[in-house]
Each structure stands twice: as C-alpha cells, then as structure tokens.
Amino acid sequence: REPSVDDQRAKPLVDFLRTGVLALGGRGAHNCIVICIQTSRYLPVPLRAVQESSFAPAPRPRYEADGIVLRTLTTNDEYDEAVALQDEIWGEGFTDRVPASILRVAQKVGGITAAAFDAQDRMLGFVFGLTGLRDGRPVHWSDMLAVREDARGKQLGEKLKNYQRDLVRAAGVETMY
C-alpha cells in the first residue's frame, strides 16, 4: 500500500538518510524503513533499496604526528573494547554504559563511534554520539568521550571531538550538541 505520510514532512529525513548517513560508510544492500512520529502515530516511510556501489566511501582515518590513528570502529572486538574502556574509566556499575550492540547500530544509522589507536592498535580513547532530527533538521548529540588514564595529557579528547565534528559535518549535519 502507499505510505500515508506527507512527503514534504518526510523529505528532510529521507534526504539526510540518502546523503549524510550513507556517507558515513554503510556496507551492503539494505531495505530501509524509517519510522516518523506524527501526533503519536508511527508512519513507515519505505526507502529504495541501496546497493553498496551507491554508498560514499567510508570515513578516512586521521593519522596524527605522534603515531596515533583516529578512525571509526569496524569490528566486533573494537566495539567490545569500547565497552571495556567504559568499565575501566567509570566502573562496572556505570549506569549509562552503552553496550557494543548500540555503539554498532548507532553508527550504522548515522551516529559516530570512533576511537584513537596507538601504533600497536590499542584503543586509547573513544567518542560516541547519535545523529537524528530536531525541528526537521539533522543534528548530532555527542554523548560520550572516554580516554584511558595512561593516555591523558596528549589532547586525545580534543582530537576525538574534532574528528567527530568533521565526520558529522561531512554528512551535512550543522548542529552538534
């Protein structure tokens, strides 16, 4: 059946998903369903299937002069390491801990999960944020920043935030909280 949604209301989200989110490096062919909230009703908006060849290249790593590499997370082990880092920094009872599954899914739909790695590929810190719509415009909420105690004093927090900002800007997001 035809979707019962005002195309003009859905257009900012559809445009954002087709450009910004896909530019963050999705892989494979996907059939997407976007759920829009309109006066407490959920209205599905089907999007066309997207083939891998139509995706923009994945975000490029940033290589720092001190041998540190900033890049998005790509493997299950890296997402697990980001969870372990949260436990290391804030303790295992940290109530706002973000599980690996959410770190991974958020990145697939436009969020950012990126980290700083040393020359031995050890995660030194990571940044996490969610991208969504506010007043019909794409925005990014930078939710979490963590840097290992032994890696502090190297401006990694600032470098990770700047990398995150550059990734969301490249996706067409102009506002980051």
C-alpha positions in Angstrom: 0.0 0.0 0.0 1.1 3.6 -0.5 2.5 5.3 2.6 0.2 7.8 4.2 2.7 10.4 5.0 3.1 14.0 3.9 6.1 13.8 1.6 7.3 17.3 2.5 7.5 16.4 6.2 9.5 13.2 5.4 11.8 14.9 2.9 14.4 16.2 5.3 14.8 12.8 6.9 14.9 11.0 3.6 17.4 13.4 2.2 19.5 13.1 5.3 19.5 9.3 5.2 20.3 9.2 1.5 23.2 11.6 1.8 24.6 12.1 5.3 24.1 8.7 6.8 25.1 6.8 3.8 28.3 8.9 3.5 29.4 7.5 6.9 30.2 4.2 5.2 27.4 1.8 5.3 28.0 -1.6 3.6 25.9 -4.0 1.6 22.4 -3.7 0.1 19.7 -2.7 2.6 16.0 -2.1 2.5 15.4 0.7 4.9 12.3 1.6 6.9 12.2 4.9 8.6 9.8 5.4 11.4 8.4 9.0 11.7 6.5 10.2 14.7 3.5 12.4 13.9 1.0 13.2 16.7 1.6 9.9 18.4 1.3 7.8 15.2 4.1 5.8 13.7 4.2 6.1 9.9 6.6 3.9 8.0 8.3 5.6 5.1 9.8 3.0 2.7 13.1 4.0 1.1 14.5 2.5 -2.1 17.0 -0.4 -1.7 20.5 0.9 -1.8 23.3 -1.0 -3.4 26.8 -0.9 -2.0 28.1 0.9 -5.1 25.9 3.9 -4.2 27.4 4.4 -0.8 30.1 7.1 -0.3 33.5 5.9 0.8 33.9 5.1 4.5 35.4 7.9 6.6 39.1 8.2 6.3 41.3 7.6 9.3 43.2 10.6 10.5 46.9 10.0 11.2 48.5 12.1 13.9 52.1 13.1 14.0 52.6 11.1 17.3 51.6 7.8 15.6 48.0 7.9 16.9 45.3 7.0 14.4 41.7 8.3 14.7 39.1 6.2 12.9 35.7 4.8 13.2 35.2 1.4 14.8 34.8 -1.5 12.4 35.0 -4.8 14.2 33.0 -6.5 17.0 36.2 -6.7 19.0 36.7 -2.9 18.7 33.1 -2.3 19.9 33.7 -4.7 22.8 36.9 -2.8 23.6 34.9 0.5 23.8 32.6 -1.1 26.3 35.5 -2.4 28.3 37.0 1.1 28.3 33.8 2.5 29.7 34.1 -0.1 32.6 37.7 0.8 33.1 37.1 4.5 33.4 33.7 4.7 35.1 33.5 1.3 36.8 31.4 -1.8 36.0 28.4 -0.3 37.8 28.3 2.7 35.4 24.5 3.1 34.7 24.9 5.0 31.4 27.2 2.4 29.9 26.5 2.0 26.2 26.6 -1.7 25.0 28.5 -2.8 21.9 25.3 -3.5 20.0 24.1 0.1 20.4 27.5 1.5 19.6 27.5 -0.6 16.4 23.8 0.1 15.4 24.0 3.8 16.1 27.0 4.1 13.7 25.1 2.2 11.0 22.3 4.7 11.1 24.3 7.9 11.2 25.9 8.1 14.6 29.6 8.2 15.3 31.6 5.6 17.2 35.3 6.5 16.7 38.5 5.9 18.6 42.1 6.8 18.9 44.5 3.9 18.5 48.3 3.7 19.2 50.9 2.1 16.9 50.1 -1.3 18.5 46.4 -0.8 17.6 45.5 -0.4 21.3 42.4 1.8 21.8 43.4 4.8 23.8 40.1 6.5 23.9 36.8 6.8 22.0 33.9 9.1 21.2 30.3 8.2 20.7 27.3 10.2 19.5 23.9 9.9 17.9 22.5 11.7 14.9 18.8 12.4 14.5 16.4 15.2 13.6 15.4 18.2 15.6 12.8 20.6 14.2 13.2 18.8 10.9 17.0 19.3 10.7 19.7 16.8 11.2 21.6 17.2 14.5 24.3 15.2 16.3 24.3 14.6 20.1 27.8 13.9 21.3 27.1 11.5 24.1 30.3 10.1 25.4 34.0 10.7 25.4 36.5 8.4 27.2 40.3 8.4 27.3 42.4 5.9 29.2 44.2 7.3 32.2 47.6 6.4 30.8 46.8 8.2 27.5 45.7 11.5 29.1 47.7 14.7 28.6 48.0 14.2 24.8 44.9 16.2 23.8 43.2 13.0 22.7 39.8 14.2 23.9 40.1 17.3 21.8 41.4 15.3 18.8 38.5 12.9 19.1 35.9 15.6 19.4 37.3 17.4 16.3 37.3 14.1 14.3 33.7 13.5 15.4 32.8 17.1 14.3 34.5 16.7 11.0 32.6 13.4 10.3 29.2 14.9 11.1 29.9 18.0 9.0 30.9 15.8 6.1 27.4 14.2 6.5 25.7 17.6 6.2 25.0 18.0 9.9 25.4 21.6 11.0 24.5 21.3 14.7 26.3 19.2 17.3 25.4 19.2 21.0 
